[in-house]
Amino acid sequence: MPIHTQDYRHWEGTLNPRPYTRWWIITKAELKLLAQRKIVRLIVAIPPAIYILVHAILIYILNQVPGAEFSFNIDNGFFQQFLFRNPSAGPPSSFLIALIAIFGGSGLIATDLKNNALTLYLSKPISWIDYLIGKCAVIGILLGFLTLVPGLLLFLEHVLLTDTSFLKENYWIPLSIIAYSVIITLSSSLLMLLFSSLTSNPRYAIIGFCAVWFGSPIIYEILTAITRTSKIALVSIWAHYDILGTVLFAGSYNYAVHWVWALLIQIALIAVCLFVLHRRIRAVEIIK
């Protein structure tokens, strides 16, 4: 039978659009683009790797080298300080979080606005929620490899090198690591995306993020020196993390404010970021 007389067979399969994983397409594409930039690979990978390796070596020395003593112990406070530490308390993980957020997220939405790619995204069967989750997951995955994953691995290392009494007394620490990592990752990721959505130039997004991330602690220090009270700690995003981390890891903080206020402000910050991002993304969706 000639080919021009043959009928085409209809496809008899079932279409599986996977609506709950459409955001992963955006995340995977952005991670590939970031991996192609050498400067991003160096800054996002090497400093965090050194930071994690130093803590792993410290745990090994304290457990395996007889007579080794440091000014700290491997306890709940050690893991809190590993996840987030102010520059005044030692090697600043707060700077590493900022580096990852800046180099990994400053151009996620700003570049799309500059190249009119956001309209192209939303012209596909992708909602603004899929788009936002896909972009946020990029920073979240990068920060997860700095906070959540190494935090759990360091805890596991210490458990394997010490006796079982530590695990019996501190079995709750992995849950605190997970909760603290989620708070830090979610708020910092959305804050970076917020400023990235307000401009088409990633440099302006970096300036806005740094103004809040590094500026609010400076304002807190100035106001503390003037008023001589720590009740105004709520103006500093670093103080929020310190307060919430101390509560999660069963410690005590030196701020004259209740931890509930820090939690409420963090929730309000996340809500404001989501509201602005929704308005910015939906504006493009309506125009198209």
ZALO-711939 format. One record per residue: residue in one letter; x, y, z of N, C-alpha, C in turn. Coordinates in steps of 0.001 Angstrom, whole numbers, plus 500000, padded with zeros to 6 digits. Last residue first. Layout:
BEGIN
   rest      n.x      n.y      n.z     ca.x     ca.y     ca.z      c.x      c.y      c.z
      A        X        Y        Z        X        Y        Z        X        Y        Z
...
***
This chain:
BEGIN
   rest      n.x      n.y      n.z     ca.x     ca.y     ca.z      c.x      c.y      c.z
      K   500109   539993   529491   500202   539127   528317   498812   538698   527843
      I   499183   541308   531765   499507   542078   530564   499548   541196   529333
      I   498962   539239   533617   497752   539920   533151   498000   540686   531862
      E   501620   538510   533987   500674   537497   533499   499409   538154   532963
      V   502686   540808   535066   503158   540363   533750   502177   539368   533137
      A   501298   540747   537478   501197   541917   536594   501621   541559   535186
      R   502107   538420   538711   500764   538467   538165   500572   539659   537235
      I   504646   539256   539587   504530   538196   538589   503161   538219   537929
      R   504011   541324   541396   504940   541560   540297   504795   540510   539194
      R   502237   540113   543210   501809   541267   542432   502707   541497   541223
      H   503880   538064   544260   502627   537739   543572   502165   538892   542696
      L   505865   539591   545449   506208   538705   544336   504967   538317   543554
      V   504353   540822   547466   504979   541638   546424   505326   540775   545213
      F   503552   538527   548953   502565   539460   548406   503161   540272   547258
      L   505982   537371   549714   505064   536620   548856   504038   537543   548207
      C   506978   539443   551346   507717   539002   550150   506803   538269   549184
      V   505032   539481   553359   505239   540659   552511   505965   540279   551229
      A   505418   536898   554460   504129   537262   553868   504266   538467   552945
      I   508032   537110   555448   507732   536128   554404   506429   536481   553698
      L   507569   539100   557377   508530   539316   556295   508267   538366   555133
      A   505774   537799   559082   505340   538996   558358   506266   539289   557185
      I   507458   535800   560048   506259   535418   559289   505749   536605   558476
      Q   509296   537450   561356   509743   536591   560266   508561   536143   559407
      I   507613   538562   563275   508233   539429   562278   508741   538617   561103
      L   506961   536279   564769   505905   537016   564074   506482   537925   562995
      L   509490   535610   565811   508796   534687   564916   507720   535408   564121
      A   509982   537833   567424   510903   537523   566322   510240   536592   565318
      W   507898   537535   569237   507937   538707   568373   508863   538485   567185
      V   508594   535192   570537   507381   535196   569714   507383   536389   568767
      W   510733   535710   572164   511010   535071   570875   509781   535067   569967
      H   510770   538985   573635   510291   537600   573616   510468   537016   572221
      V   513696   540867   574416   512432   540709   573694   512044   539234   573712
      A   516336   541564   575102   515237   541865   576021   513889   541843   575299
      Y   518781   539086   574431   517912   540148   573937   516716   540310   574868
      N   520420   536967   574899   520642   538189   575678   519798   539357   575206
      Y   519172   533579   575230   519664   534725   574476   519685   535965   575363
      S   519875   530157   575722   519386   531407   576301   519990   532568   575521
      G   518684   527101   574169   519697   527948   574782   519055   529171   575407
      A   517374   525185   572525   517264   525156   573984   518386   525918   574666
      F   517263   525517   569826   518340   524688   570353   518447   524764   571874
      L   515117   527249   569492   515050   525918   568892   516107   524978   569463
      V   516103   529538   570799   514912   528850   571304   514851   527425   570771
      T   518251   530209   569184   518487   529905   570597   517302   529157   571201
      G   516940   530739   566774   517876   529620   566871   518136   529227   568306
      L   515479   533030   567448   514760   531804   567086   515669   530585   567176
      I   517644   534799   567979   516610   534528   568984   515909   533209   568687
      D   519120   534788   565574   519748   534436   566852   518707   534026   567887
      Y   517206   535691   563732   517756   534348   563607   518404   533885   564906
      H   516819   538290   564745   515695   537348   564632   516207   535913   564582
      A   519341   539374   564433   518838   539153   565790   517647   538198   565779
      W   519419   539618   561670   520331   538671   562318   519871   538359   563736
      I   517613   541626   561250   517240   540295   560786   518155   539234   561378
      S   516777   544082   563555   517873   543356   562922   517420   541965   562511
      V   514720   545123   564962   515027   545787   563702   516107   545037   562920
      L   514550   543796   567357   513663   543339   566296   513913   544041   564969
      A   516024   545001   569284   516678   543952   568490   515834   543509   567313
      I   515283   546864   571058   515084   547200   569655   515749   546174   568746
      K   516054   546033   573516   514652   545839   573171   514369   546137   571705
      S   518523   546421   574528   518419   545471   573423   516975   545199   573027
      T   519787   549678   575260   518855   548585   575519   518790   547697   574290
      R   520980   552159   574763   521541   551254   575782   520530   550190   576218
      T   520412   554018   572820   519380   553766   573829   519853   552881   574971
      I   522884   554041   571401   522210   555282   571787   521241   555048   572943
      A   523608   551413   570986   524578   552307   571623   523921   553593   572100
      T   521316   550550   569672   521652   549986   570979   522635   550872   571723
      L   521487   551960   567290   520387   552266   568205   520651   551704   569600
      I   523784   550687   566230   523764   552133   566469   522683   552496   567482
      E   522962   548017   566045   524110   548361   566877   524129   549851   567204
      Y   520807   548311   564217   520575   547804   565575   521726   548172   566512
      I   522151   549138   561945   521186   550049   562571   520900   549617   564005
      I   523547   546778   561470   524286   548006   561766   523376   549022   562453
      P   521481   544959   560899   522314   544766   562099   523108   546012   562479
      S   520485   546249   558480   519655   546163   559691   520472   545842   560943
      G   522561   545981   556555   522214   547282   557107   521416   547205   558392
      F   522781   543387   555663   523899   543935   556425   523549   545272   557094
      W   520152   542974   554632   520896   541893   555288   522016   542429   556178
      V   519326   545420   553482   518552   544806   554559   519400   543824   555349
      A   521373   545946   551682   520915   547019   552561   520126   546459   553736
      C   521542   543594   550231   522625   543909   551176   522209   545006   552152
      F   519197   543883   548674   519347   542760   549607   520409   543067   550656
      G   519798   546223   547195   518643   546172   548088   518761   545064   549117
      I   522085   545376   545773   522149   546528   546678   520989   546499   547673
      I   521039   543273   544253   522091   543005   545236   522171   544131   546258
      A   519292   544697   542626   518756   543674   543532   519767   543332   544621
      Y   521082   546180   541180   520190   546881   542098   519549   545899   543090
      R   522221   544099   539703   523050   544878   540631   522191   545638   541638
      P   520261   543103   537972   520640   542312   539154   521481   543090   540160
      N   517731   544991   536708   519188   544996   536837   519571   544229   538098
      S   515076   545236   536796   515587   544407   535707   517113   544368   535706
      T   513393   545019   539972   514268   545676   539011   514653   544692   537912
      L   511935   543510   541705   511655   544942   541669   512483   545691   540631
      S   512773   540925   541863   511556   541177   541095   511256   542662   540941
      S   514941   541043   543538   515180   540691   542145   513972   540982   541274
      F   513747   541540   545950   514499   542635   545330   514817   542320   543869
      L   512526   538967   546247   511751   540207   546320   512481   541346   545613
      L   514608   537166   546235   513706   537188   545087   512852   538455   545073
      M   515665   537753   548760   516474   537971   547561   515587   538043   546328
      L   513515   536984   550372   513996   538364   550419   514828   538689   549186
      L   513325   534280   549809   512234   535164   549386   512667   536625   549409
      S   515771   533456   551002   515490   533215   549582   514407   534158   549070
      S   515460   534178   553691   516535   534792   552902   516305   534603   551410
      S   513223   532567   554419   513161   534023   554508   514233   534700   553670
      L   514150   529915   553848   512923   530449   553268   512909   531971   553282
      T   516558   529585   555330   516527   529422   553882   515314   530097   553264
      I   515792   530003   558011   516844   530815   557395   516733   530779   555874
      I   513757   528031   558306   513499   529443   558589   514509   530331   557870
      V   515121   525654   557642   513958   526075   556847   513675   527554   557065
      S   517040   525542   559674   517464   525671   558278   516328   526156   557397
      Y   515394   525153   561895   516209   526370   561796   516663   526606   560367
      A   514278   522613   561319   513418   523791   561485   514207   525084   561306
      I   516620   520990   561189   515696   521087   560051   514860   522361   560148
      I   517691   521350   563740   518484   521690   562555   517580   521882   561345
      S   515637   520310   565302   515970   521735   565410   516782   522196   564213
      L   515824   517646   564544   514587   518386   564260   514816   519887   564349
      P   518421   517010   565513   518128   516990   564063   516844   517729   563700
      I   517986   517286   568406   518775   518268   567656   518520   518198   566144
      W   516775   515301   569828   515910   516321   569240   516672   517307   568361
      Y   518629   513773   571084   517950   513178   569940   517115   514198   569175
      N   520369   514202   573226   520200   515241   572209   519541   514694   570934
      E   520533   512030   574911   520237   513331   575506   519891   514395   574464
      K   521126   509947   573183   519965   509835   574058   519550   511190   574628
      L   523486   510844   571990   522287   510688   571169   521042   510604   572032
      F   525201   510771   574207   524952   512034   573518   523681   511949   572687
      S   525312   508078   574851   524659   508995   575777   524347   510342   575117
      T   526822   506586   573121   525378   506661   572870   524665   507638   573790
      D   529877   508423   572384   529093   507324   572956   527604   507574   572739
      T   531139   509499   569145   530989   509586   570589   530156   508416   571097
      L   531109   509123   566427   532416   509202   567083   532325   509242   568606
      L   528451   509147   565684   529243   507954   565390   530578   507943   566134
      V   527716   511729   566455   527059   510576   567072   527884   509314   566872
      H   529271   513276   564750   529517   513335   566187   528886   512152   566908
      E   528092   512574   562268   529510   512322   562532   529803   512301   564031
      L   525486   513525   562629   525708   512096   562471   527164   511734   562742
      F   526062   516276   562702   525443   515622   563863   525665   514118   563809
      L   527037   516558   560125   527919   516828   561264   527361   516210   562541
      L   524702   515971   558672   525878   515111   558535   526859   515319   559688
      L   523019   518093   559397   522644   516719   559749   523836   515771   559665
      G   524560   520199   558297   524201   520186   559712   523822   518790   560180
      P   524738   519630   555557   525929   519474   556395   525615   519468   557881
      V   521836   520040   554984   522556   518790   554708   523815   518654   555558
      L   521203   522754   555957   520483   521540   556339   521322   520278   556177
      T   523423   524598   554955   522821   524546   556289   522272   523160   556625
      L   524414   524265   552403   525231   524988   553376   524717   524806   554795
      F   522509   523032   550962   523812   522373   551000   524805   523113   551891
      G   520500   524932   551158   520347   523660   551851   521646   522890   551959
      L   521294   526917   549447   521434   527156   550880   521275   525875   551684
      L   520664   525585   547041   522030   526029   547308   522255   526268   548797
      I   517909   525213   547368   518797   524050   547222   520235   524433   547538
      G   517017   527895   547533   516797   526960   548629   517710   525751   548558
      I   517616   528963   545064   518348   529461   546230   518208   528486   547391
      V   515784   527277   543643   517194   527402   543245   518037   527861   544428
      A   513286   527617   544730   513965   526346   544974   515438   526406   544588
      C   512491   530045   543693   512850   529979   545105   513620   528699   545424
      K   511876   529286   541052   512952   530244   541319   513427   530152   542761
      G   509759   527467   541492   510942   527068   540742   512119   527986   540987
      I   507906   529047   542845   508515   527900   543532   509786   527472   542818
      L   507282   530863   540782   507874   531331   542027   508556   530193   542781
      Y   506173   529168   538804   507331   530013   538500   508042   530429   539784
      D   504013   528075   540149   505075   527200   539647   506345   527997   539384
      I   502589   530461   540542   503064   529704   541704   504188   528760   541298
      W   501885   531233   538030   502836   532078   538744   503377   531380   539976
      S   501873   528182   536025   501252   529262   536776   502323   530098   537465
      I   502288   526972   532840   502960   527165   534115   502296   528352   534802
      P   502064   526249   530015   501153   525760   531075   501818   525788   532445
      K   503393   529457   528834   503353   527994   528883   502361   527550   529957
      S   503450   532065   529360   502666   531667   528189   502570   530149   528079
      L   505184   532396   531420   503773   532350   531768   502878   532042   530573
      Y   507637   532449   529997   507368   531423   530999   505866   531260   531213
      L   507285   534760   528459   507432   533463   527794   507148   532324   528758
      T   507248   536696   530429   506056   536504   529599   506091   535156   528892
      L   509875   536452   531293   508792   536110   532206   507486   535887   531453
      A   511569   537444   529420   511398   535989   529458   510263   535572   530387
      N   512500   539980   528936   511081   539684   528656   510809   538182   528623
      N   514999   540506   529880   514917   539828   528582   513490   539512   528167
      K   514408   541675   532354   515243   542386   531386   515080   541816   529982
      L   512965   539695   533649   512315   540967   533343   513095   541747   532286
      D   514973   537776   533866   513763   537464   533095   513010   538740   532726
      T   516736   539124   535555   517153   538799   534186   515970   538458   533308
      A   515178   539234   537891   515607   540465   537221   516022   540211   535780
      I   514931   536603   538754   513756   537267   538195   514156   538518   537423
      L   517693   535928   539155   516688   534921   538813   515451   535536   538174
      G   519834   537471   539981   519351   537620   538612   518233   536672   538220
      S   520302   536775   542637   520060   538177   542295   519481   538356   540893
      G   520895   534097   543338   519513   534516   543174   519265   535930   542719
      G   523578   533425   543585   522663   532413   543085   521278   532919   542776
      F   524854   535625   544592   525347   535077   543333   524409   534021   542751
      I   523166   536078   546914   523472   537113   545925   523862   536502   544593
      A   523016   533665   548325   521781   534331   547907   522047   535343   546801
      I   525750   533197   548765   524964   532247   547977   523683   532895   547470
      L   526392   535447   550332   527081   535188   549062   526273   534260   548170
      A   524725   535106   552585   524541   536263   551707   525198   536036   550354
      I   525843   532800   553654   524446   532782   553226   524179   533929   552271
      L   528365   533820   554270   528246   532744   553279   526819   532649   552766
      F   527731   535669   556255   528313   536146   555004   528195   535080   553910
      S   526828   533969   558265   525890   534939   557698   526415   535507   556380
      S   528975   532625   559161   528133   531919   558208   527108   532847   557593
      P   531915   533909   560053   530533   534357   559802   529813   533545   558737
      P   533718   532624   562703   533602   532605   561236   532161   532855   560817
      G   532523   534571   565544   533420   533624   564904   533303   533695   563402
      A   530868   536511   566532   530950   535253   567280   531876   534241   566634
      S   530687   538667   564866   531337   538886   566155   531535   537604   566947
      P   529190   537725   562676   530635   537915   562534   531361   538091   563858
      N   526851   535212   563825   527213   536594   563568   528722   536736   563418
      R   525800   532232   562324   526681   532859   563300   526972   534284   562885
      F   523975   529407   561749   523973   530862   561591   524783   531472   562718
      L   524915   526763   561874   523892   527132   560899   523837   528636   560675
      F   526798   526800   563947   527198   526361   562607   526203   526841   561567
      Q   525324   527565   566137   526313   528491   565621   526803   528088   564237
      Q   523820   525188   566451   523149   526457   566182   524117   527454   565561
      F   525834   523385   567018   525093   523219   565771   524292   524474   565436
      F   526697   524389   569510   527646   524246   568399   526911   524160   567072
      G   524497   524185   571181   524942   525502   570754   525910   525452   569590
      N   524417   521424   571665   523348   522042   570869   523747   523425   570371
      D   527930   520626   571348   526625   520507   571980   525578   521172   571094
      I   531013   520314   571692   530085   519873   570651   528742   519613   571315
      N   532303   523326   573192   531991   521901   573210   531051   521575   572059
      F   535051   525653   573130   533645   525289   572942   533513   523780   573013
      S   537718   526131   573112   536900   527017   573946   535411   526717   573830
      F   539185   522849   573210   538860   524108   572567   537993   524928   573514
      E   541571   520274   573466   540607   521149   574122   540423   522422   573315
      A   542812   517037   573472   542449   518190   572645   541348   518992   573329
      G   543341   514703   574840   543839   515958   575390   543499   517188   574580
      P   543346   512639   571972   543359   512757   573436   543961   514103   573882
      V   541273   512888   569277   542616   513288   569719   542604   513472   571227
      Q   538600   512295   568823   539599   511277   568554   541005   511623   569048
      N   536885   514433   569366   536471   513079   569729   537589   512052   569644
      L   538119   516726   568487   537609   516700   569851   537228   515298   570304
      I   538630   516007   565802   539736   516233   566748   539245   516117   568188
      Y   536049   515836   564683   536926   514662   564703   538029   514824   565747
      I   535142   518457   564953   534422   517364   565616   535309   516132   565729
      L   537028   519754   563322   536943   520077   564743   536229   518977   565516
      I   536384   518682   560818   537691   518392   561411   537679   518670   562907
      A   533863   519820   560435   533987   518360   560483   535315   517960   561128
      H   534536   522528   560348   533705   522031   561444   533784   520511   561562
      V   536042   522532   557960   536646   522960   559226   535839   522440   560409
      L   534108   521768   556067   535247   520882   556348   535913   521242   557670
      I   532429   524013   555989   531910   522723   556462   533054   521794   556854
      Y   534221   525931   554954   533527   526174   556227   533025   524854   556824
      I   534891   524809   552500   535927   525015   553518   535296   525176   554897
      A   532374   524899   551267   533044   523614   551458   534128   523718   552528
      P   531826   527684   551161   531026   526802   552016   531693   525455   552278
      P   534029   528445   549314   533942   528926   550710   533038   528069   551606
      I   533315   526762   546893   534565   526641   547656   534457   527185   549082
      A   530639   527342   545863   531086   526008   546240   532271   526017   547206
      V   530152   529981   545245   529073   529224   545880   529563   527887   546422
      I   532538   530794   544036   532062   531470   545239   531024   530641   545987
      L   532857   528998   541849   533926   529208   542823   533382   529768   544136
      R   530438   529155   540446   530917   527864   540954   531960   528054   542044
      V   530446   531851   539761   529408   531345   540656   529848   530018   541258
      I   532577   531977   538019   532624   532764   539236   531599   532280   540245
      K   531688   530336   535901   532823   529931   536720   532869   530675   538039
      R   528602   529253   534963   529366   530464   535293   530455   530111   536292
      Q   527253   526894   534783   528085   527268   533649   528925   528508   533911
      A   525659   526791   537003   526829   525909   536964   527768   526246   535811
      L   523593   528492   536268   524530   528918   537308   525801   528075   537288
      L   522320   526863   534361   522902   528144   533968   523908   528646   534996
      K   521492   524750   535988   522434   524492   534900   523107   525784   534446
      L   519683   526083   537624   520878   525492   538224   521930   525175   537160
      E   517714   526748   535739   518481   527811   536395   519751   527264   537031
      A   516740   524190   535049   517337   525055   534023   518194   526146   534650
      K   515728   523298   537486   516816   522566   536839   517516   523419   535790
      T   513672   525179   537952   514796   525031   538880   515982   524360   538212
      I   511941   524697   535799   512576   526008   535964   513801   525897   536858
      I   511220   522062   536346   511809   522392   535047   512555   523720   535133
      W   509965   522169   538784   511311   521589   538744   511994   521878   537410
      W   507396   523058   538418   508385   524031   538882   509806   523503   538750
      R   505953   520773   537852   506290   521652   536736   507354   522679   537123
      T   505043   519001   539689   506500   519038   539481   506892   519940   538326
      Y   502332   518934   539757   503011   519258   541002   504523   519304   540858
      P   501377   518110   537282   501222   519524   537662   502003   519914   538905
      R   501914   516027   535203   502641   516214   536459   502560   517661   536940
      P   500640   515230   532864   501272   516550   532881   502094   516826   534136
      N   500364   512571   531127   500648   512809   532546   501368   514142   532676
      L   498113   511137   528919   498989   512266   529166   499128   512484   530676
      T   498120   507826   527730   497527   508814   528632   498560   509898   528918
      G   497892   506538   524326   498406   506620   525691   497653   507646   526511
      E   497265   506380   521701   496317   505780   522626   496811   505810   524064
      W   497330   508455   518931   498061   508038   520130   497079   507588   521190
      H   496047   507152   515840   495952   508056   516975   496742   507499   518162
      R   497790   506605   512852   497156   506030   514048   497153   507071   515169
      Y   497088   507734   509616   497887   507883   510832   497098   507328   512021
      D   496631   505600   506760   496076   506493   507780   497010   506551   508995
      Q   498066   505522   503553   497981   504975   504910   497427   506037   505862
      T   498462   506638   501154   497112   506139   501408   496958   505570   502803
      H   501072   507279   500939   500136   508401   501003   498712   507942   501239
      I   502416   504907   500728   502457   505574   502017   501412   506683   502107
      P   500650   502208   499095   501455   503432   499066   501356   504181   500389
      M   500854   498809   500000   500000   500000   500000   500892   501244   500000
***
